[in-house]
């Protein structure tokens, strides 16, 4: 009886090592802007979360300050918010201010790169800051959705 158990155990262990296919899926994307109009984040900062770090001494949130690279060969570049700019933690929210090239964004489009810069690649600052507190404790997150537009090229 002792000898029958060992071959059975080896047979069972062998099935664990059977060839099982493993499948992996990797999402790969690329965005190649047109040479006539683009607004891209310098060094790809927009692909990573941006933190409004909390200063415990002043009880304020430090703004996110980055740069965009923009170009339009057809005129000025306008920007607008697609919805409320805020971060949330459960039922609590912190409203945000978004400024591009010194222009405070709203739901109505505003010029952020003037027509005088038409055809030039320009570096423009973007700042996302929290409106004044006090802030409820929590872990906050959210998305800031913006749209950039320039006049269409007449064909």
PyMOL commands that place a pseudoatom at each C-alpha (Angstrom):
pseudoatom trace, name=CA, resn=UNK, resi=1, chain=A, elem=C, hetatm=0, pos=[0.000, 0.000, 0.000]
pseudoatom trace, name=CA, resn=UNK, resi=2, chain=A, elem=C, hetatm=0, pos=[2.888, 2.293, 0.733]
pseudoatom trace, name=CA, resn=UNK, resi=3, chain=A, elem=C, hetatm=0, pos=[4.144, 2.051, -2.838]
pseudoatom trace, name=CA, resn=UNK, resi=4, chain=A, elem=C, hetatm=0, pos=[0.814, 2.989, -4.410]
pseudoatom trace, name=CA, resn=UNK, resi=5, chain=A, elem=C, hetatm=0, pos=[0.608, 6.338, -2.605]
pseudoatom trace, name=CA, resn=UNK, resi=6, chain=A, elem=C, hetatm=0, pos=[3.933, 7.660, -3.917]
pseudoatom trace, name=CA, resn=UNK, resi=7, chain=A, elem=C, hetatm=0, pos=[3.172, 7.223, -7.653]
pseudoatom trace, name=CA, resn=UNK, resi=8, chain=A, elem=C, hetatm=0, pos=[-0.275, 8.757, -7.153]
pseudoatom trace, name=CA, resn=UNK, resi=9, chain=A, elem=C, hetatm=0, pos=[1.242, 11.782, -5.344]
pseudoatom trace, name=CA, resn=UNK, resi=10, chain=A, elem=C, hetatm=0, pos=[3.776, 12.229, -8.160]
pseudoatom trace, name=CA, resn=UNK, resi=11, chain=A, elem=C, hetatm=0, pos=[1.009, 12.050, -10.754]
pseudoatom trace, name=CA, resn=UNK, resi=12, chain=A, elem=C, hetatm=0, pos=[-1.035, 14.692, -8.891]
pseudoatom trace, name=CA, resn=UNK, resi=13, chain=A, elem=C, hetatm=0, pos=[2.000, 16.977, -8.491]
pseudoatom trace, name=CA, resn=UNK, resi=14, chain=A, elem=C, hetatm=0, pos=[2.853, 16.609, -12.177]
pseudoatom trace, name=CA, resn=UNK, resi=15, chain=A, elem=C, hetatm=0, pos=[-0.535, 17.955, -13.204]
pseudoatom trace, name=CA, resn=UNK, resi=16, chain=A, elem=C, hetatm=0, pos=[0.173, 21.151, -11.230]
pseudoatom trace, name=CA, resn=UNK, resi=17, chain=A, elem=C, hetatm=0, pos=[3.123, 21.829, -13.521]
pseudoatom trace, name=CA, resn=UNK, resi=18, chain=A, elem=C, hetatm=0, pos=[1.156, 21.243, -16.728]
pseudoatom trace, name=CA, resn=UNK, resi=19, chain=A, elem=C, hetatm=0, pos=[1.591, 23.820, -19.449]
pseudoatom trace, name=CA, resn=UNK, resi=20, chain=A, elem=C, hetatm=0, pos=[-1.061, 26.502, -18.836]
pseudoatom trace, name=CA, resn=UNK, resi=21, chain=A, elem=C, hetatm=0, pos=[-1.138, 29.500, -21.189]
pseudoatom trace, name=CA, resn=UNK, resi=22, chain=A, elem=C, hetatm=0, pos=[-1.097, 32.893, -19.455]
pseudoatom trace, name=CA, resn=UNK, resi=23, chain=A, elem=C, hetatm=0, pos=[-2.452, 35.871, -21.301]
pseudoatom trace, name=CA, resn=UNK, resi=24, chain=A, elem=C, hetatm=0, pos=[-1.525, 39.476, -20.584]
pseudoatom trace, name=CA, resn=UNK, resi=25, chain=A, elem=C, hetatm=0, pos=[-3.056, 42.635, -21.952]
pseudoatom trace, name=CA, resn=UNK, resi=26, chain=A, elem=C, hetatm=0, pos=[-1.203, 45.941, -22.087]
pseudoatom trace, name=CA, resn=UNK, resi=27, chain=A, elem=C, hetatm=0, pos=[-2.923, 49.123, -23.186]
pseudoatom trace, name=CA, resn=UNK, resi=28, chain=A, elem=C, hetatm=0, pos=[-0.698, 51.179, -25.457]
pseudoatom trace, name=CA, resn=UNK, resi=29, chain=A, elem=C, hetatm=0, pos=[-1.693, 54.616, -26.678]
pseudoatom trace, name=CA, resn=UNK, resi=30, chain=A, elem=C, hetatm=0, pos=[-0.062, 57.415, -28.633]
pseudoatom trace, name=CA, resn=UNK, resi=31, chain=A, elem=C, hetatm=0, pos=[-1.180, 60.906, -29.471]
pseudoatom trace, name=CA, resn=UNK, resi=32, chain=A, elem=C, hetatm=0, pos=[0.578, 62.709, -32.292]
pseudoatom trace, name=CA, resn=UNK, resi=33, chain=A, elem=C, hetatm=0, pos=[-0.648, 66.287, -32.552]
pseudoatom trace, name=CA, resn=UNK, resi=34, chain=A, elem=C, hetatm=0, pos=[-1.109, 68.143, -35.813]
pseudoatom trace, name=CA, resn=UNK, resi=35, chain=A, elem=C, hetatm=0, pos=[1.666, 70.626, -36.520]
pseudoatom trace, name=CA, resn=UNK, resi=36, chain=A, elem=C, hetatm=0, pos=[-0.928, 73.374, -37.005]
pseudoatom trace, name=CA, resn=UNK, resi=37, chain=A, elem=C, hetatm=0, pos=[-2.519, 73.159, -33.519]
pseudoatom trace, name=CA, resn=UNK, resi=38, chain=A, elem=C, hetatm=0, pos=[-1.536, 71.529, -30.267]
pseudoatom trace, name=CA, resn=UNK, resi=39, chain=A, elem=C, hetatm=0, pos=[-1.522, 71.995, -26.516]
pseudoatom trace, name=CA, resn=UNK, resi=40, chain=A, elem=C, hetatm=0, pos=[0.620, 69.428, -24.699]
pseudoatom trace, name=CA, resn=UNK, resi=41, chain=A, elem=C, hetatm=0, pos=[1.974, 69.128, -21.179]
pseudoatom trace, name=CA, resn=UNK, resi=42, chain=A, elem=C, hetatm=0, pos=[5.689, 69.796, -20.905]
pseudoatom trace, name=CA, resn=UNK, resi=43, chain=A, elem=C, hetatm=0, pos=[7.444, 66.534, -19.976]
pseudoatom trace, name=CA, resn=UNK, resi=44, chain=A, elem=C, hetatm=0, pos=[4.099, 64.679, -19.867]
pseudoatom trace, name=CA, resn=UNK, resi=45, chain=A, elem=C, hetatm=0, pos=[3.166, 65.866, -16.369]
pseudoatom trace, name=CA, resn=UNK, resi=46, chain=A, elem=C, hetatm=0, pos=[-0.546, 65.460, -17.209]
pseudoatom trace, name=CA, resn=UNK, resi=47, chain=A, elem=C, hetatm=0, pos=[-0.168, 61.672, -17.306]
pseudoatom trace, name=CA, resn=UNK, resi=48, chain=A, elem=C, hetatm=0, pos=[0.656, 61.584, -13.577]
pseudoatom trace, name=CA, resn=UNK, resi=49, chain=A, elem=C, hetatm=0, pos=[-1.433, 62.676, -10.591]
pseudoatom trace, name=CA, resn=UNK, resi=50, chain=A, elem=C, hetatm=0, pos=[-0.623, 66.224, -9.466]
pseudoatom trace, name=CA, resn=UNK, resi=51, chain=A, elem=C, hetatm=0, pos=[-0.669, 66.844, -5.726]
pseudoatom trace, name=CA, resn=UNK, resi=52, chain=A, elem=C, hetatm=0, pos=[-1.929, 69.914, -3.939]
pseudoatom trace, name=CA, resn=UNK, resi=53, chain=A, elem=C, hetatm=0, pos=[0.261, 69.293, -0.890]
pseudoatom trace, name=CA, resn=UNK, resi=54, chain=A, elem=C, hetatm=0, pos=[-1.080, 70.409, 2.474]
pseudoatom trace, name=CA, resn=UNK, resi=55, chain=A, elem=C, hetatm=0, pos=[0.961, 72.828, 4.598]
pseudoatom trace, name=CA, resn=UNK, resi=56, chain=A, elem=C, hetatm=0, pos=[0.159, 72.036, 8.233]
pseudoatom trace, name=CA, resn=UNK, resi=57, chain=A, elem=C, hetatm=0, pos=[1.635, 75.326, 9.466]
pseudoatom trace, name=CA, resn=UNK, resi=58, chain=A, elem=C, hetatm=0, pos=[-0.560, 77.584, 7.300]
pseudoatom trace, name=CA, resn=UNK, resi=59, chain=A, elem=C, hetatm=0, pos=[-3.427, 75.076, 6.837]
pseudoatom trace, name=CA, resn=UNK, resi=60, chain=A, elem=C, hetatm=0, pos=[-3.365, 75.742, 3.088]
pseudoatom trace, name=CA, resn=UNK, resi=61, chain=A, elem=C, hetatm=0, pos=[-2.905, 73.658, -0.028]
pseudoatom trace, name=CA, resn=UNK, resi=62, chain=A, elem=C, hetatm=0, pos=[0.083, 74.504, -2.227]
pseudoatom trace, name=CA, resn=UNK, resi=63, chain=A, elem=C, hetatm=0, pos=[-0.919, 75.036, -5.861]
pseudoatom trace, name=CA, resn=UNK, resi=64, chain=A, elem=C, hetatm=0, pos=[0.176, 72.839, -8.734]
pseudoatom trace, name=CA, resn=UNK, resi=65, chain=A, elem=C, hetatm=0, pos=[2.270, 74.897, -11.134]
pseudoatom trace, name=CA, resn=UNK, resi=66, chain=A, elem=C, hetatm=0, pos=[3.336, 73.391, -14.459]
pseudoatom trace, name=CA, resn=UNK, resi=67, chain=A, elem=C, hetatm=0, pos=[3.772, 74.408, -18.110]
pseudoatom trace, name=CA, resn=UNK, resi=68, chain=A, elem=C, hetatm=0, pos=[1.973, 73.643, -21.339]
pseudoatom trace, name=CA, resn=UNK, resi=69, chain=A, elem=C, hetatm=0, pos=[3.482, 73.840, -24.816]
pseudoatom trace, name=CA, resn=UNK, resi=70, chain=A, elem=C, hetatm=0, pos=[1.043, 75.301, -27.338]
pseudoatom trace, name=CA, resn=UNK, resi=71, chain=A, elem=C, hetatm=0, pos=[0.937, 76.287, -30.989]
pseudoatom trace, name=CA, resn=UNK, resi=72, chain=A, elem=C, hetatm=0, pos=[-1.720, 77.433, -33.441]
pseudoatom trace, name=CA, resn=UNK, resi=73, chain=A, elem=C, hetatm=0, pos=[-1.066, 78.445, -37.019]
pseudoatom trace, name=CA, resn=UNK, resi=74, chain=A, elem=C, hetatm=0, pos=[-4.656, 79.656, -37.484]
pseudoatom trace, name=CA, resn=UNK, resi=75, chain=A, elem=C, hetatm=0, pos=[-5.168, 82.184, -34.666]
pseudoatom trace, name=CA, resn=UNK, resi=76, chain=A, elem=C, hetatm=0, pos=[-5.544, 82.590, -30.927]
pseudoatom trace, name=CA, resn=UNK, resi=77, chain=A, elem=C, hetatm=0, pos=[-5.960, 79.625, -28.593]
pseudoatom trace, name=CA, resn=UNK, resi=78, chain=A, elem=C, hetatm=0, pos=[-8.942, 79.647, -26.248]
pseudoatom trace, name=CA, resn=UNK, resi=79, chain=A, elem=C, hetatm=0, pos=[-9.541, 77.438, -23.215]
pseudoatom trace, name=CA, resn=UNK, resi=80, chain=A, elem=C, hetatm=0, pos=[-12.500, 76.653, -20.973]
pseudoatom trace, name=CA, resn=UNK, resi=81, chain=A, elem=C, hetatm=0, pos=[-13.446, 74.329, -18.150]
pseudoatom trace, name=CA, resn=UNK, resi=82, chain=A, elem=C, hetatm=0, pos=[-15.723, 71.417, -19.044]
pseudoatom trace, name=CA, resn=UNK, resi=83, chain=A, elem=C, hetatm=0, pos=[-17.273, 71.319, -15.584]
pseudoatom trace, name=CA, resn=UNK, resi=84, chain=A, elem=C, hetatm=0, pos=[-16.636, 72.366, -12.020]
pseudoatom trace, name=CA, resn=UNK, resi=85, chain=A, elem=C, hetatm=0, pos=[-12.975, 72.127, -11.047]
pseudoatom trace, name=CA, resn=UNK, resi=86, chain=A, elem=C, hetatm=0, pos=[-12.964, 70.411, -7.679]
pseudoatom trace, name=CA, resn=UNK, resi=87, chain=A, elem=C, hetatm=0, pos=[-11.562, 67.537, -5.697]
pseudoatom trace, name=CA, resn=UNK, resi=88, chain=A, elem=C, hetatm=0, pos=[-13.720, 65.355, -3.460]
pseudoatom trace, name=CA, resn=UNK, resi=89, chain=A, elem=C, hetatm=0, pos=[-13.417, 63.179, -0.385]
pseudoatom trace, name=CA, resn=UNK, resi=90, chain=A, elem=C, hetatm=0, pos=[-16.742, 61.478, 0.240]
pseudoatom trace, name=CA, resn=UNK, resi=91, chain=A, elem=C, hetatm=0, pos=[-19.331, 64.242, 0.673]
pseudoatom trace, name=CA, resn=UNK, resi=92, chain=A, elem=C, hetatm=0, pos=[-16.659, 66.931, 1.128]
pseudoatom trace, name=CA, resn=UNK, resi=93, chain=A, elem=C, hetatm=0, pos=[-15.386, 69.004, -1.805]
pseudoatom trace, name=CA, resn=UNK, resi=94, chain=A, elem=C, hetatm=0, pos=[-12.670, 71.586, -2.347]
pseudoatom trace, name=CA, resn=UNK, resi=95, chain=A, elem=C, hetatm=0, pos=[-13.257, 73.950, -5.252]
pseudoatom trace, name=CA, resn=UNK, resi=96, chain=A, elem=C, hetatm=0, pos=[-10.283, 74.731, -7.452]
pseudoatom trace, name=CA, resn=UNK, resi=97, chain=A, elem=C, hetatm=0, pos=[-9.134, 77.738, -9.442]
pseudoatom trace, name=CA, resn=UNK, resi=98, chain=A, elem=C, hetatm=0, pos=[-7.490, 77.038, -12.796]
pseudoatom trace, name=CA, resn=UNK, resi=99, chain=A, elem=C, hetatm=0, pos=[-5.328, 79.675, -14.437]
pseudoatom trace, name=CA, resn=UNK, resi=100, chain=A, elem=C, hetatm=0, pos=[-3.570, 79.325, -17.801]
pseudoatom trace, name=CA, resn=UNK, resi=101, chain=A, elem=C, hetatm=0, pos=[-1.101, 81.977, -18.895]
pseudoatom trace, name=CA, resn=UNK, resi=102, chain=A, elem=C, hetatm=0, pos=[-2.533, 84.236, -16.178]
pseudoatom trace, name=CA, resn=UNK, resi=103, chain=A, elem=C, hetatm=0, pos=[-6.135, 83.822, -17.379]
pseudoatom trace, name=CA, resn=UNK, resi=104, chain=A, elem=C, hetatm=0, pos=[-8.653, 82.347, -14.907]
pseudoatom trace, name=CA, resn=UNK, resi=105, chain=A, elem=C, hetatm=0, pos=[-10.668, 79.650, -16.666]
pseudoatom trace, name=CA, resn=UNK, resi=106, chain=A, elem=C, hetatm=0, pos=[-14.436, 79.370, -16.493]
pseudoatom trace, name=CA, resn=UNK, resi=107, chain=A, elem=C, hetatm=0, pos=[-17.066, 77.463, -18.469]
pseudoatom trace, name=CA, resn=UNK, resi=108, chain=A, elem=C, hetatm=0, pos=[-16.937, 80.156, -21.167]
pseudoatom trace, name=CA, resn=UNK, resi=109, chain=A, elem=C, hetatm=0, pos=[-13.901, 80.082, -23.476]
pseudoatom trace, name=CA, resn=UNK, resi=110, chain=A, elem=C, hetatm=0, pos=[-11.211, 82.716, -22.922]
pseudoatom trace, name=CA, resn=UNK, resi=111, chain=A, elem=C, hetatm=0, pos=[-8.093, 83.516, -24.956]
pseudoatom trace, name=CA, resn=UNK, resi=112, chain=A, elem=C, hetatm=0, pos=[-5.017, 81.992, -23.296]
pseudoatom trace, name=CA, resn=UNK, resi=113, chain=A, elem=C, hetatm=0, pos=[-2.611, 82.476, -26.232]
pseudoatom trace, name=CA, resn=UNK, resi=114, chain=A, elem=C, hetatm=0, pos=[-3.183, 85.660, -28.252]
pseudoatom trace, name=CA, resn=UNK, resi=115, chain=A, elem=C, hetatm=0, pos=[-3.384, 85.757, -32.038]
pseudoatom trace, name=CA, resn=UNK, resi=116, chain=A, elem=C, hetatm=0, pos=[-0.109, 87.717, -32.040]
pseudoatom trace, name=CA, resn=UNK, resi=117, chain=A, elem=C, hetatm=0, pos=[1.619, 84.409, -31.144]
pseudoatom trace, name=CA, resn=UNK, resi=118, chain=A, elem=C, hetatm=0, pos=[0.075, 82.629, -34.160]
pseudoatom trace, name=CA, resn=UNK, resi=119, chain=A, elem=C, hetatm=0, pos=[2.525, 80.174, -35.685]
pseudoatom trace, name=CA, resn=UNK, resi=120, chain=A, elem=C, hetatm=0, pos=[4.884, 80.252, -32.691]
pseudoatom trace, name=CA, resn=UNK, resi=121, chain=A, elem=C, hetatm=0, pos=[5.390, 77.466, -30.223]
pseudoatom trace, name=CA, resn=UNK, resi=122, chain=A, elem=C, hetatm=0, pos=[4.896, 79.003, -26.777]
pseudoatom trace, name=CA, resn=UNK, resi=123, chain=A, elem=C, hetatm=0, pos=[5.378, 77.776, -23.224]
pseudoatom trace, name=CA, resn=UNK, resi=124, chain=A, elem=C, hetatm=0, pos=[2.461, 78.817, -21.046]
pseudoatom trace, name=CA, resn=UNK, resi=125, chain=A, elem=C, hetatm=0, pos=[2.096, 78.372, -17.290]
pseudoatom trace, name=CA, resn=UNK, resi=126, chain=A, elem=C, hetatm=0, pos=[-0.842, 76.534, -15.785]
pseudoatom trace, name=CA, resn=UNK, resi=127, chain=A, elem=C, hetatm=0, pos=[-1.714, 76.791, -12.127]
pseudoatom trace, name=CA, resn=UNK, resi=128, chain=A, elem=C, hetatm=0, pos=[-4.326, 74.773, -10.267]
pseudoatom trace, name=CA, resn=UNK, resi=129, chain=A, elem=C, hetatm=0, pos=[-4.990, 76.054, -6.768]
pseudoatom trace, name=CA, resn=UNK, resi=130, chain=A, elem=C, hetatm=0, pos=[-7.490, 75.357, -4.016]
pseudoatom trace, name=CA, resn=UNK, resi=131, chain=A, elem=C, hetatm=0, pos=[-9.984, 77.985, -3.003]
pseudoatom trace, name=CA, resn=UNK, resi=132, chain=A, elem=C, hetatm=0, pos=[-9.618, 79.134, 0.600]
pseudoatom trace, name=CA, resn=UNK, resi=133, chain=A, elem=C, hetatm=0, pos=[-10.367, 76.663, 3.402]
pseudoatom trace, name=CA, resn=UNK, resi=134, chain=A, elem=C, hetatm=0, pos=[-10.974, 75.519, 6.039]
pseudoatom trace, name=CA, resn=UNK, resi=135, chain=A, elem=C, hetatm=0, pos=[-10.791, 71.986, 4.681]
pseudoatom trace, name=CA, resn=UNK, resi=136, chain=A, elem=C, hetatm=0, pos=[-12.352, 68.874, 6.177]
pseudoatom trace, name=CA, resn=UNK, resi=137, chain=A, elem=C, hetatm=0, pos=[-9.870, 66.028, 6.795]
pseudoatom trace, name=CA, resn=UNK, resi=138, chain=A, elem=C, hetatm=0, pos=[-9.836, 63.362, 4.089]
pseudoatom trace, name=CA, resn=UNK, resi=139, chain=A, elem=C, hetatm=0, pos=[-8.125, 62.030, 0.992]
pseudoatom trace, name=CA, resn=UNK, resi=140, chain=A, elem=C, hetatm=0, pos=[-9.265, 64.166, -1.939]
pseudoatom trace, name=CA, resn=UNK, resi=141, chain=A, elem=C, hetatm=0, pos=[-9.104, 63.454, -5.652]
pseudoatom trace, name=CA, resn=UNK, resi=142, chain=A, elem=C, hetatm=0, pos=[-10.740, 64.643, -8.837]
pseudoatom trace, name=CA, resn=UNK, resi=143, chain=A, elem=C, hetatm=0, pos=[-10.235, 65.590, -12.470]
pseudoatom trace, name=CA, resn=UNK, resi=144, chain=A, elem=C, hetatm=0, pos=[-9.904, 69.007, -14.064]
pseudoatom trace, name=CA, resn=UNK, resi=145, chain=A, elem=C, hetatm=0, pos=[-11.360, 68.828, -17.578]
pseudoatom trace, name=CA, resn=UNK, resi=146, chain=A, elem=C, hetatm=0, pos=[-10.410, 71.559, -20.033]
pseudoatom trace, name=CA, resn=UNK, resi=147, chain=A, elem=C, hetatm=0, pos=[-11.005, 72.166, -23.728]
pseudoatom trace, name=CA, resn=UNK, resi=148, chain=A, elem=C, hetatm=0, pos=[-8.642, 74.109, -25.970]
pseudoatom trace, name=CA, resn=UNK, resi=149, chain=A, elem=C, hetatm=0, pos=[-9.790, 75.527, -29.312]
pseudoatom trace, name=CA, resn=UNK, resi=150, chain=A, elem=C, hetatm=0, pos=[-8.426, 77.541, -32.196]
pseudoatom trace, name=CA, resn=UNK, resi=151, chain=A, elem=C, hetatm=0, pos=[-10.077, 78.721, -35.440]
pseudoatom trace, name=CA, resn=UNK, resi=152, chain=A, elem=C, hetatm=0, pos=[-10.429, 76.108, -38.159]
pseudoatom trace, name=CA, resn=UNK, resi=153, chain=A, elem=C, hetatm=0, pos=[-8.317, 76.384, -41.284]
pseudoatom trace, name=CA, resn=UNK, resi=154, chain=A, elem=C, hetatm=0, pos=[-10.426, 77.456, -44.293]
pseudoatom trace, name=CA, resn=UNK, resi=155, chain=A, elem=C, hetatm=0, pos=[-10.126, 74.982, -47.141]
for i in range(1, 155): cmd.bond("trace and resi %d" % i, "trace and resi %d" % (i + 1))
show_as sticks, trace
zoom trace
